[in-house]
Amino acid sequence: MFSFPLFKQTMKSNAVIWGAMTLVMTILCIQFAAMEMTQSLLFTIFYGMMTTILPGIYVLVTANKLLSNQVDRGSMAYVLSTPTRRATVVFTQMVYLTGSLVIMFTIQTIAHLIANTATPVALAKLGYAGLAGNLTNAMIIQVNVSALMVCIAMAGVCFLFSGIFNASKYAIGFSGTFVGVTVLANMMAMFGKLGVSGLGNFKYFTICSFYDYESVLNGVNDWIFKMIFPIGIAVVTYVIGSIWFCKKDLPL
């Protein structure tokens, strides 16, 4: 059911983009959290936008390379010519895509915890003057878990298109439209938080509406219940994409 050689090859082929996105996201997080002048923008710019834009770029490119691009280039024929079943291929690629996101967010979360320990961020500096105390480690972990679940749902949708289409241009086109609309609408919503009236509702047109870092900062559990939806989206899209790939005709 799981192919370690395929997993290893997939890691090598995607190492550059994964490393680049992880490095950029981690450096940005440290800078926003550690510098006095940018702490107030930590949850507006970084957690509001960067934690969806950078992983979004990663899943858009990577999900396409995992299935449809290999079918399009003919390399999938080589993979399936070995004693490797289609179910093994999709399960291995699904594990890689999800696992790489988990590790990406784990590294960034650890970096933020270290930066926050060295330079504690007061919630008042983040625009939450009604809350006493500093940003806690629990808050940092919770907000990253929330962002991770939404990104995994985004990855599931891109994986679905990669499993449906044999031509890479269609998979990347549909995935790119989905990720682009998601990221753009979330960015518009962030401008609404910065004072541009009428833009705040754009967030509710995308799955980013399930990413609720404000409830974390306010100490309520709304973010936990909202996680049901991205988890459900991820499960459904991964399953449909896997079944579709296993049953469709391939130009091998």
C-alpha positions as CSV (number, residue, x, y, z in Angstrom):
1,M,0.0,0.0,0.0
2,F,3.0,2.3,0.5
3,S,6.1,2.5,-1.7
4,F,9.2,3.8,0.0
5,P,11.2,4.0,-3.3
6,L,8.4,6.2,-4.8
7,F,8.2,8.3,-1.7
8,K,12.0,8.8,-1.7
9,Q,11.9,9.8,-5.4
10,T,9.0,12.2,-4.7
11,M,10.9,13.8,-1.9
12,K,14.0,14.4,-4.1
13,S,12.0,15.9,-7.0
14,N,10.1,18.3,-4.7
15,A,12.9,19.2,-2.2
16,V,13.8,22.5,-3.8
17,I,10.3,24.1,-3.8
18,W,9.5,22.6,-0.4
19,G,12.7,23.9,1.1
20,A,12.2,27.3,-0.4
21,M,8.7,27.8,0.8
22,T,9.5,26.5,4.3
23,L,12.6,28.7,4.6
24,V,10.8,31.8,3.4
25,M,7.8,31.2,5.7
26,T,10.0,30.6,8.7
27,I,12.2,33.6,8.1
28,L,9.1,35.9,7.7
29,C,7.6,34.5,10.8
30,I,10.7,35.1,12.9
31,Q,11.0,38.7,11.5
32,F,7.4,39.6,12.2
33,A,7.6,38.1,15.7
34,A,11.0,39.3,16.7
35,M,11.1,42.9,15.5
36,E,9.2,45.5,17.5
37,M,8.0,47.5,14.4
38,T,6.4,44.4,12.8
39,Q,4.9,42.7,15.8
40,S,1.5,44.5,15.3
41,L,1.3,43.0,11.8
42,L,2.1,39.4,12.9
43,F,-1.5,38.2,12.8
44,T,-2.7,40.5,10.0
45,I,0.0,40.0,7.4
46,F,1.8,36.8,8.3
47,Y,-0.9,34.6,9.7
48,G,-3.6,36.4,7.8
49,M,-1.9,35.9,4.3
50,M,1.5,34.3,4.2
51,T,0.4,31.0,5.8
52,T,-2.0,30.5,2.9
53,I,-0.1,32.1,0.0
54,L,3.2,30.3,0.5
55,P,1.8,26.8,1.2
56,G,-0.8,27.5,-1.6
57,I,2.0,27.9,-4.1
58,Y,3.7,24.8,-2.9
59,V,0.6,22.6,-3.1
60,L,-0.4,24.0,-6.5
61,V,3.0,23.0,-8.0
62,T,3.5,19.8,-6.1
63,A,0.1,18.2,-6.4
64,N,0.3,18.6,-10.2
65,K,3.7,16.9,-10.3
66,L,2.5,14.0,-8.1
67,L,0.0,12.5,-10.6
68,S,-1.1,14.4,-13.7
69,N,2.3,15.7,-14.7
70,Q,3.8,12.2,-14.6
71,V,0.9,10.9,-16.7
72,D,1.4,13.7,-19.2
73,R,5.1,13.2,-19.5
74,G,4.8,9.4,-19.6
75,S,6.9,8.7,-16.5
76,M,3.8,7.2,-14.8
77,A,4.0,4.3,-17.3
78,Y,7.4,3.5,-15.9
79,V,6.2,3.7,-12.3
80,L,3.3,1.3,-13.1
81,S,5.4,-1.0,-15.1
82,T,7.0,-2.1,-11.9
83,P,5.0,-4.2,-9.4
84,T,3.4,-1.0,-8.1
85,R,-0.4,-0.7,-8.1
86,R,-2.2,2.5,-8.7
87,A,-3.6,2.5,-5.2
88,T,-0.1,2.3,-3.9
89,V,0.9,5.3,-6.0
90,V,-1.9,7.5,-4.9
91,F,-1.6,6.6,-1.3
92,T,2.2,7.2,-1.3
93,Q,1.8,10.6,-3.0
94,M,-1.0,11.6,-0.7
95,V,1.1,10.7,2.4
96,Y,4.0,12.8,0.9
97,L,1.8,15.9,0.2
98,T,0.1,15.9,3.6
99,G,3.3,15.0,5.5
100,S,5.3,17.7,3.8
101,L,2.8,20.3,4.9
102,V,2.8,19.0,8.4
103,I,6.6,19.2,8.6
104,M,6.6,22.7,6.9
105,F,4.2,24.0,9.6
106,T,6.1,22.2,12.4
107,I,9.3,23.9,11.5
108,Q,7.7,27.3,11.3
109,T,5.8,26.8,14.5
110,I,9.0,25.8,16.4
111,A,10.7,28.9,15.0
112,H,7.9,31.1,16.2
113,L,7.9,29.5,19.7
114,I,11.6,30.2,20.0
115,A,11.2,33.8,18.7
116,N,8.3,34.4,21.1
117,T,10.3,33.1,24.0
118,A,13.2,35.4,23.2
119,T,11.0,38.4,22.4
120,P,7.5,38.0,24.0
121,V,4.7,39.6,22.0
122,A,2.1,41.5,23.9
123,L,-1.4,40.9,22.7
124,A,-2.0,44.7,23.0
125,K,0.6,45.2,20.3
126,L,-1.4,42.9,18.0
127,G,-4.4,45.1,18.3
128,Y,-6.1,43.1,21.1
129,A,-5.8,45.8,23.9
130,G,-8.7,44.2,25.8
131,L,-6.6,41.1,26.4
132,A,-4.0,40.9,29.2
133,G,-0.7,39.2,28.9
134,N,1.5,38.0,26.1
135,L,1.0,35.6,23.2
136,T,1.3,32.2,24.7
137,N,2.9,29.0,23.3
138,A,-0.6,27.4,23.2
139,M,-1.9,30.2,21.1
140,I,0.9,29.8,18.6
141,I,0.4,26.1,18.3
142,Q,-3.4,26.4,18.0
143,V,-3.2,29.0,15.2
144,N,-0.7,27.0,13.3
145,V,-2.9,23.9,13.6
146,S,-5.8,25.9,12.3
147,A,-3.8,27.2,9.3
148,L,-2.4,23.7,8.6
149,M,-5.8,22.1,8.4
150,V,-7.0,24.7,5.8
151,C,-3.8,24.2,3.8
152,I,-4.3,20.4,3.8
153,A,-7.8,21.0,2.5
154,M,-6.4,23.1,-0.2
155,A,-3.9,20.4,-1.0
156,G,-6.8,17.9,-1.2
157,V,-8.6,19.9,-3.8
158,C,-5.4,20.3,-5.9
159,F,-4.8,16.5,-5.5
160,L,-8.3,15.9,-6.7
161,F,-7.7,17.8,-10.0
162,S,-4.3,16.0,-10.4
163,G,-6.1,12.7,-10.1
164,I,-8.9,13.5,-12.5
165,F,-7.0,15.0,-15.4
166,N,-4.4,13.2,-17.6
167,A,-3.2,16.5,-19.1
168,S,-1.1,18.6,-16.8
169,K,-2.4,21.8,-18.3
170,Y,-6.0,21.1,-17.1
171,A,-4.9,20.0,-13.7
172,I,-2.7,23.1,-13.2
173,G,-5.4,25.3,-14.7
174,F,-8.2,24.2,-12.3
175,S,-5.9,24.0,-9.3
176,G,-4.4,27.4,-10.1
177,T,-7.8,28.9,-10.4
178,F,-8.9,27.5,-7.1
179,V,-5.7,28.5,-5.2
180,G,-5.6,31.9,-6.9
181,V,-9.2,32.7,-6.0
182,T,-8.7,31.4,-2.4
183,V,-5.5,33.5,-1.9
184,L,-6.9,36.6,-3.6
185,A,-10.1,36.6,-1.6
186,N,-8.2,36.1,1.6
187,M,-5.9,39.0,0.8
188,M,-8.9,41.2,0.0
189,A,-10.4,40.2,3.4
190,M,-7.1,41.2,5.1
191,F,-7.4,44.7,3.6
192,G,-10.8,44.8,5.2
193,K,-9.2,44.2,8.6
194,L,-6.7,47.0,7.8
195,G,-9.6,49.5,7.5
196,V,-10.8,49.2,3.9
197,S,-14.6,48.9,4.4
198,G,-16.6,46.3,2.4
199,L,-13.7,43.9,1.8
200,G,-13.9,41.9,5.0
201,N,-16.6,39.5,3.7
202,F,-14.4,38.3,0.9
203,K,-12.9,35.7,3.2
204,Y,-16.2,33.9,3.4
205,F,-16.1,33.0,-0.3
206,T,-13.1,30.6,0.3
207,I,-12.1,27.8,2.6
208,C,-10.1,30.4,4.5
209,S,-13.3,31.2,6.3
210,F,-12.5,28.1,8.4
211,Y,-9.2,29.6,9.5
212,D,-10.1,31.6,12.6
213,Y,-7.0,32.9,14.4
214,E,-9.0,35.6,16.2
215,S,-10.9,33.0,18.2
216,V,-7.6,31.6,19.3
217,L,-6.4,35.0,20.5
218,N,-9.7,35.6,22.3
219,G,-9.4,32.3,24.1
220,V,-12.6,30.8,22.7
221,N,-12.9,27.4,21.0
222,D,-14.7,28.4,17.7
223,W,-11.5,27.5,15.8
224,I,-11.8,23.8,16.9
225,F,-15.3,23.4,15.6
226,K,-14.4,25.1,12.3
227,M,-11.7,22.5,11.8
228,I,-14.4,19.9,11.0
229,F,-15.0,21.5,7.6
230,P,-11.4,21.6,6.2
231,I,-10.8,18.1,7.5
232,G,-13.9,16.9,5.8
233,I,-13.0,18.7,2.5
234,A,-9.5,17.1,2.6
235,V,-10.8,13.6,3.2
236,V,-13.5,13.8,0.5
237,T,-11.2,15.3,-2.1
238,Y,-8.3,12.9,-1.4
239,V,-10.6,9.9,-1.6
240,I,-12.4,11.0,-4.8
241,G,-9.1,11.9,-6.4
242,S,-7.6,8.6,-5.5
243,I,-10.5,6.5,-6.7
244,W,-10.8,8.5,-9.9
245,F,-7.1,7.9,-10.7
246,C,-7.3,4.2,-9.9
247,K,-10.3,3.7,-12.2
248,K,-9.7,6.0,-15.1
249,D,-8.0,5.1,-18.4
250,L,-4.4,6.1,-18.6
251,P,-2.5,6.8,-21.8
252,L,0.2,4.3,-20.9
